[in-house]
């Protein structure tokens, strides 16, 4: 018998989150990504690959007055994202759209101040997909590969907007090549040791530029989160680039 969703919390209880009891479940990546978005009150944010809406909910807590459109491929996860917006009294600020990024985005999804995204980390050619179909779609590229995903992201931004994403460190150079080809080669990166993850912020640039922000160390040698990570993950502090 299929189990119903569980209710969990993020940001020290500031966010309540319904999510599937099995399959892909929200991890710290979503919280870190939301903390890294340089949004301000009044900004419009597009979240691509939103899942159950964790990134948008965390961002809505940290930045009062911003609005978020969440795009998700899987209708079941999108339905939970809608329920989560209501659960957190954010339904007036967060809207969920079911859409496959292999197709052009709806015409109204343009001119965003920021795009945030946590794409599937694994290329289909090298992945060993989960037997859970929903988790497989969330973790392995399918109809939209990384190049298509990034093209959709930058195509929905204002010229002065920013793309913020989190991905595997071993795909960083591939990401930068795609962004440079698209004209968004002003790239700042921030590693997250000991996790094999990297945060990346990209802007439009006539001439590509690479910057490296000091890493955010997640764990103390003796165990547990560092003070800086704890402030972000538990207390909704922004993550500085």
C-alpha positions in Angstrom: 0.0 0.0 0.0 1.3 3.4 -1.0 2.1 5.5 2.1 0.9 9.1 2.3 3.3 12.1 2.6 5.2 12.9 5.7 5.2 16.4 7.3 8.7 17.6 8.0 10.3 21.0 8.9 13.1 23.2 7.5 14.8 26.3 8.9 14.3 25.3 12.5 10.6 24.9 12.0 10.0 28.1 10.1 8.9 26.0 7.0 6.5 23.0 7.2 7.0 20.6 4.3 4.8 17.8 3.0 6.9 15.3 0.9 6.7 11.7 -0.3 7.5 9.2 2.4 9.5 7.2 -0.2 11.6 8.3 -3.2 13.3 11.6 -3.5 13.2 13.6 -0.3 14.4 17.1 0.4 18.0 17.5 1.6 20.2 20.4 2.7 20.9 21.3 -0.9 17.6 23.0 -1.3 18.1 25.1 1.8 21.6 26.1 0.8 20.3 27.0 -2.7 17.5 29.2 -1.3 20.0 30.9 1.0 22.3 31.8 -1.9 19.7 33.6 -4.0 20.4 37.4 -4.0 16.7 38.3 -3.9 15.1 41.4 -2.5 11.5 42.3 -1.6 9.5 42.8 -4.7 11.7 40.6 -6.9 10.3 37.8 -9.0 12.0 34.4 -8.8 11.6 31.4 -11.0 12.5 28.0 -9.4 13.1 25.3 -12.1 12.7 21.7 -11.0 10.9 22.7 -7.8 9.9 19.3 -6.5 7.6 19.9 -3.5 8.6 23.6 -3.3 11.3 23.6 -0.6 13.5 26.2 -2.2 10.6 28.7 -2.8 9.3 28.2 0.7 12.7 28.8 2.3 13.3 31.9 0.1 9.8 33.2 1.0 10.7 33.0 4.7 14.1 34.8 4.2 12.9 37.5 1.8 9.5 38.9 2.6 7.8 40.4 -0.4 9.5 38.4 -3.2 7.2 36.2 -5.3 8.1 32.7 -6.7 6.9 30.7 -9.7 7.8 27.0 -9.2 8.1 24.8 -12.3 7.9 21.0 -11.8 7.7 18.1 -14.2 5.9 15.6 -11.9 2.2 16.4 -11.2 2.3 14.6 -7.9 5.2 16.7 -6.6 3.6 19.9 -7.9 0.4 19.1 -6.1 2.4 18.8 -2.9 4.1 22.1 -3.6 0.7 23.7 -3.9 -0.3 22.2 -0.6 2.9 23.3 1.0 2.3 26.9 -0.1 -1.1 26.8 1.7 0.4 25.1 4.7 2.9 27.9 5.1 0.4 30.7 4.3 2.4 31.5 1.2 -0.2 30.7 -1.5 -0.4 34.4 -2.5 3.4 34.5 -3.2 4.1 31.1 -4.7 2.6 29.6 -7.8 3.3 26.2 -9.2 3.3 25.3 -12.9 3.5 21.7 -14.2 5.8 21.8 -17.2 8.5 19.7 -19.0 11.6 21.8 -19.7 12.2 19.8 -22.9 9.4 22.2 -24.2 9.6 26.0 -24.3 8.5 27.7 -21.1 5.0 29.3 -21.1 5.1 32.7 -22.7 4.5 34.5 -19.3 7.5 33.0 -17.6 10.0 35.7 -18.7 11.8 38.7 -17.3 12.5 37.2 -13.9 15.0 38.9 -11.5 16.4 35.6 -10.5 16.2 31.9 -11.5 17.1 29.2 -9.0 17.5 25.6 -9.9 18.6 22.2 -8.5 18.6 20.1 -11.7 18.9 16.3 -11.8 22.6 15.7 -11.0 23.2 12.6 -13.1 23.5 12.4 -16.9 21.4 9.6 -18.3 24.4 7.9 -20.0 26.2 7.3 -16.7 23.4 6.9 -14.2 22.1 3.9 -12.4 18.5 5.1 -11.8 16.6 4.5 -8.6 13.9 1.8 -9.0 11.5 4.5 -7.6 10.3 6.3 -10.8 9.7 9.6 -9.1 13.2 9.6 -7.5 14.7 8.6 -10.8 13.1 11.6 -12.5 14.4 13.9 -9.8 18.0 12.6 -9.9 18.7 11.6 -13.5 18.4 13.8 -16.6 15.5 12.7 -18.8 13.6 14.7 -21.4 15.6 17.8 -20.7 19.4 17.4 -20.4 21.7 19.9 -18.7 22.2 22.0 -21.8 18.5 22.4 -22.3 17.9 23.0 -18.6 20.4 25.9 -18.5 19.1 27.4 -21.8 15.6 27.5 -20.3 16.9 29.1 -17.1 18.8 32.0 -18.7 16.1 32.5 -21.3 13.7 33.5 -18.6 15.9 36.1 -16.9 16.1 39.8 -17.3 19.4 41.0 -18.8 20.5 42.1 -15.3 19.2 39.0 -13.6 21.1 36.2 -11.9 21.0 32.4 -12.2 21.8 30.6 -8.9 22.2 26.8 -9.0 23.6 23.9 -7.0 25.1 20.8 -8.7 27.8 18.2 -8.5 31.4 19.6 -8.4 32.5 17.1 -11.1 30.1 18.7 -13.6 31.2 22.3 -12.9 33.3 22.8 -16.1 30.5 21.4 -18.2 28.1 23.8 -16.7 30.4 26.8 -17.2 30.9 25.8 -20.9 27.2 25.7 -21.5 26.7 29.1 -19.7 29.5 30.7 -21.6 28.1 29.5 -24.9 24.7 31.0 -23.9 26.3 34.4 -23.1 26.1 34.0 -19.3 29.7 33.4 -18.6 30.2 35.7 -15.6 30.3 32.9 -13.1 31.1 32.8 -9.3 31.4 29.5 -7.6 31.4 28.4 -4.0 32.3 24.9 -2.9 30.6 23.1 0.1 33.2 20.8 1.7 33.0 18.0 2.5 30.0 17.6 0.2 30.9 17.1 -3.5 28.6 20.0 -4.4 29.1 23.5 -5.7 26.9 26.6 -5.7 27.1 28.7 -8.8 25.9 32.2 -9.6 25.9 33.4 -13.2 25.2 36.7 -14.9 25.1 37.8 -18.5 28.5 38.9 -19.7 30.0 40.0 -23.0 33.3 38.7 -21.8 33.4 35.6 -19.6 34.8 35.9 -16.1 35.4 33.3 -13.4 35.5 34.0 -9.6 35.8 31.7 -6.7 34.1 32.6 -3.4 35.5 31.2 -0.2 34.1 27.8 0.5 31.3 27.1 3.0 32.5 24.3 5.2 29.5 22.4 6.3 30.8 20.1 9.1 33.1 20.5 12.0 35.9 17.9 12.3 34.3 16.5 15.5 30.9 16.3 13.9 27.9 18.5 13.5 27.4 21.6 11.4 29.8 24.5 11.6 28.5 27.7 13.1 28.1 29.3 9.6 26.2 26.3 8.2 24.0 26.2 11.3 23.0 29.8 10.9 22.0 29.1 7.3 20.3 25.8 7.8 18.5 26.5 11.1 18.1 30.2 11.3 17.5 31.4 7.7 20.7 33.4 7.4 21.7 34.3 3.8 24.6 32.5 2.2 27.2 35.1 1.1 28.9 34.8 -2.2 
